[in-house]
Amino acid sequence: MPIDIQIVGQNAAENYALAQKIRDQVTTIPGAVDVFINQEVNTPAVQLNVDRTMANYAGLLQRDVANSTLIALSSNGQVAVNQWLNPFNGVSYPLQVQTPQYRIDSFDALQRTPITPSSNSATTILGGVSTLRRTTSSTIVSHYNVQPIFDVYANADQRDLGGVARDIDKVLSGIRAHLPKATQVIVRGQVATMRSSFTRLGVGIVFAILLVYLLMAVNFQSWIDPFIILMALPGALAGVLWMLFVTQTTLNVPSLMGTIMCIGVATSNSILMVVFANDERATGKDQFEAAVSAGFTRIRPVCMTALAMIIGMTPMALALGEGGEQNAPLGRAVIGGLLIATLSTLFFVPVMYTLLRREPPRDQDRVIEEEAHEGLPPEQA
């Protein structure tokens, strides 16, 4: 189920009353539908009480009464499976025998059920050794980690699952403040999986940015250049949120996966800009001239890379075909992120380059070679 509110505790009566209270309050939440308690505790039942003295006189055991009643009411398929082999086609068919339902229409009819003892004693009827009375019982008894639980199930309709879950949390926060001792209210189901997935993907995005920064710091041998490159990512994230808002798409797992893809493409385009600007600085240009030259020269490969990804994601973003809406958030996140990230790469990154990269980058290979020559004798240098 999308939302599973579990009331965990040993006091069944109090917990069932608490489950009813939660059900009534969750029903009033907009978007919450199909709210019900999974465990039914008041199912009509018939209790069979065997008179052991009378059963002993008839040569019956408690097991004999139970087996005979079970076979008569629900066939012998559960205790002794019989197979009938069709001699014409060689196929075996299960053969089950039970009392027809229309013959058990009253207590008197049920008490006339024959009871066959396991010994050679005579057959007797159920009413001679037992009594019947109406009662209620639990249809479903559920446990979680040995603890008995009651489940309040709910679904979401015409609203996102996260919004409904947030409103349910507000309801449960007031209930948790007055819970009986040793009783817990836990939200499980698809909403718990969704939240854990969001947390892991969010941590994954942060670590992806951090690891990309550290990797570029090693390759560029600088802390400034990777920081300038990552200046395209705020635009990418803003583009993702903008596109999801415009298309009325919720933030979900596919859209977060599209965000990670967009971060990779935006970073690669920004690397093109910074590397070319550093190469221009090596020719003697200042930071402003190098940034302008990089933006003018690299506009074609940057636009081609982004445009190829945008065109490729367009059919997915349009949710064409049956079930296409499942992956549509991924395509929309990539398209929106790359639209703004491309503008950030071509305009914002060069501006940050002119502000932060005032000193020309050092050629580490040339520096190492010069230091090696300085340590040699003059005739060898």
Stockholm file with secondary structure:
# STOCKHOLM 1.0

chainA/1-381         MPIDIQIVGQNAAENYALAQKIRDQVTTIPGAVDVFINQEVNTPAVQLNVDRTMANYAGLLQRDVANSTLIALSSNGQVAVNQWLNPFNGVSYPLQVQTPQYRIDSFDALQRTPITPSSNSATTILGGVSTLRRTTSSTIVSHYNVQPIFDVYANADQRDLGGVARDIDKVLSGIRAHLPKATQVIVRGQVATMRSSFTRLGVGIVFAILLVYLLMAVNFQSWIDPFIILMALPGALAGVLWMLFVTQTTLNVPSLMGTIMCIGVATSNSILMVVFANDERATGKDQFEAAVSAGFTRIRPVCMTALAMIIGMTPMALALGEGGEQNAPLGRAVIGGLLIATLSTLFFVPVMYTLLRREPPRDQDRVIEEEAHEGLPPEQA
#=GR chainA/1-381 SS CCEEEEEECSCHHHHHHHHHHHHHHHHTSTTEEEEEESCCSCEEEEEEEECHHHHHHTTCCHHHHHHHHHHHHHCSTTTSCEEEECTTTCCEEEECCCCCGGGCCSHHHHHTCEECCSSSCCCEEGGGTEEEEEEEECSCCEEETTEEEEEEEEEECSSCHHHHHHHHHHHHHHHHTTCCTTCEEEEESHHHHHHHHHHHHHHHHHHHHHHHHHHHHHHHTCSHHHHHHGGGHHHHHHHHHHHHHHTTCCCCHHHHHHHHHHHHHHHHHHHHHHHHHHHHHHTTCCHHHHHHHHHHHTHHHHHHHHHHHHHHHHHHHTTCSTTGGGTHHHHHHHHHHHHHHHHIIIIIHHHHHHHHCCSCCCCHHHHHHHHHHHTSCTTTC
#=GC SS_cons         CCEEEEEECSCHHHHHHHHHHHHHHHHTSTTEEEEEESCCSCEEEEEEEECHHHHHHTTCCHHHHHHHHHHHHHCSTTTSCEEEECTTTCCEEEECCCCCGGGCCSHHHHHTCEECCSSSCCCEEGGGTEEEEEEEECSCCEEETTEEEEEEEEEECSSCHHHHHHHHHHHHHHHHTTCCTTCEEEEESHHHHHHHHHHHHHHHHHHHHHHHHHHHHHHHTCSHHHHHHGGGHHHHHHHHHHHHHHTTCCCCHHHHHHHHHHHHHHHHHHHHHHHHHHHHHHTTCCHHHHHHHHHHHTHHHHHHHHHHHHHHHHHHHTTCSTTGGGTHHHHHHHHHHHHHHHHIIIIIHHHHHHHHCCSCCCCHHHHHHHHHHHTSCTTTC
//
